Amino acid sequence: MLNVGLTGGIAAGKSAVARLLVERGAVLIDADAVARAVVEPGTPGLAEVVAAFGPGILDDAGALDRPALGALVFADESKRQVLNAIVHPLVRAEAERLRAAAPGDAVIVQDIPLLVEGGQAGNFDVVLVVAAPLAERMRRMVEDRGMDESDARARIAAQATDEERAAVADVVINNSGSLAELRQNVTEIWESHIAPSISRAR
């Protein structure tokens, strides 16, 4: 089994890289998807979040109101730390359960937006960091996702810097071009960094 950590700043293009790695045969564990699952209605995770932040972060159906929670935590470092202290251990435990259930010869790619912030780089055989210019990331958030510019800047500021991510990377994947260019980059990285590691692991 080869454990690959995949990270990058918001709107850098992690999801696109993850899809391309899955096309190559990788098993994906998406931390964002896991993070949503551990705070679904009826879970202990959601109960802890409500206890910490109050019922105002629930929608009318009793589910987590993500925009409301986001508005609270991205503007306040201490509240973000409280949320992370609740959610991150739950996400890590579920990710480990999924990893343990994968075939023994699998390439496991864990897509973790906050890999650097959580100090998890040392848990992986290979760390891939997806990068794109700040202006392009802002454009994707504002134009493609409909995010308010100030919210977009706050989300970027809440994450590690490009330099901090690059410092833990085995490879930095430049995602400032076309999908075809990204596909070629991922193919080259698979052949140079992942395939040889699979052979050694066997």
N, C-alpha and C positions, 0 to 999 in steps of 0.2 A: 504494500500500500504506500502510495506517495501522497503526502499532505501538502497542498498548495494553498497559500494565503493570497487572496486577491483583494486589493483595496485601492482607494483613490478618493479624491475630493468629490463632493456632490456635483453631479452633472459632468463628471469627467468621462463617463462612459463605461463604468464597471459592468453594467448589465449587458452591454453589447459584447464585451470581451468574454463575459461568463457564457453567453449563448454560443460564441464561437468555440470556446473550450469544450462545451458539452457536445458540439458537433464532432469534435475530435475524439470523443469517447469518455470525457471526464464525468464524474458524478458531482453534481452541484449541491452545496448546502448554502442557501441564501439567508444570511443573517437577518435581513430586513423582513423576509417572509416568516422566519422563526420568531422574530420579535413581535410581529403582529399576532402570531398564533398564541404566544404565551400570555397575551392580555386580552384574549377573546372573552366575551361574556361567560361568566361562570367559572373562570379560572382563578386560582389563588393570586396570580400575577395582577389581574385587574383589581382584585380586592385590595391588594397592597398599594396600588397606584391611587385608588380612590381614597384610601385611608391617609395617604400622604398629601394629596392635592385637593380633596373634597369632591362632592358629587357634581360640581360644575363642569368637570371634564368628561361627563357622560352625555351622550345624545338622548333624544326622547325614547329610543328603543333600549337604552341601558348599555349600549356599546361605547367604546372609547371614542370621544370626539377628538380626533388627532389634531385638527387645526387649533382647537382651543388649548390642548395640552402643549402643542408646539409654541403657541404664542407666549405661554407661561415660561417654558424652560429655555427657549433660545434667547430670551432677553435677560435671563438671570442665571449666572453660573452656579450658584448654590443650589437652585432648584434643579438644574440639569444634573448636578452630581447626585442629588437625591434620586432622581428618576433612573439614572444609570446604575446606581447601587441596587435598585430593585430589579431592573430588567436584565442587565448584563449577566448576572449569575444564572438566571433562568435560561437565557439564550445559549450560554456556553454549555449548560447541562443537556439541553435538547440537541444542540449541534453534536455533542459527543455521542449521544444516543444514536443519532443518524449515521455518524461516522462508523460507529461500531457495527452497525447493521449492514454496511456496504461490503461487497466482495473483497476478499483479501488482497487481490491484485489490482484494486481500483486506483485510479487517480482521483483523489478527493479534492475538489476546489471549494474552499470556503470563502464566499463573497462577504467581506466584513468591512463596512464603511469606516468603523472606528477601530480598526486593527491596531494602528499606531497608538491612538489615545489609550487603548486598553492594555498596552504593553504585551501584545500577543505575538509579535513577530517571531520570537524564539520558539514558538510552538509548531513551526512549519518547516518543511524541507526546502521549499522554494517560496519566496515572497514576490508577487507581481504587483506593481503599482501602476495604475492607469493615470495618465496626466493629460491635461489640456490647458491651453492658455486661459487666464482668468476672464478675459473679455468674452471668449467663446462660451465658457461655463455660465457666465452671467446671461448671455444671449439665450442659451438653452433654457435656463430657469425662467426668465422673464417672458420670452416669446413662445417657447415650446410648451412650458408648464403653466404659464399664466400667473407666475409668482410676482408679488410686489417686489420692486427693486431693493427696498430696504430690508425686507425679509430675506431675500436672496443673499444680500451682503452679510446679514447676521448669521445665517446658516454657514456660510463659508468661514466667517470669523470664529465660529464655535468649533471648527475642526482643526486638526493638525495642519501645519503649513506644507507646501510642496516640498520644501527642503527637509522637513522632518520625515515625511513619507519616503523621500528618495534615500535617506540615510539608512533605512532598514531594507531597501529593495535589493533583490537579486537582479531584477530587470525592471526598468521603467518603460512602460508602453506609451508611446506618443499617440494620442487620439485627437489630433487636430485636423486630420484630413478626411478622406472619404471612407465609406465602409469597406470598399475593395482594398484600400491601403491598410486599414485596420486588420482585415482578414489575413493579408500577407504578413503583417507584423506578427500576428498570433501564430500563424503557421511556422514562421521562422523560430519563434520562441519555443514552441512545442518541440521542434526538432533539435534545438540547441540546448535547452534547459530541462525539458520534461522527459522526452524519450530516453536520453542517456541515464537519467535518474531512475526511470522505471527499470532499465536493464540492470543497473547496479543493485536495486532493491531486490530483484529476483535472484 
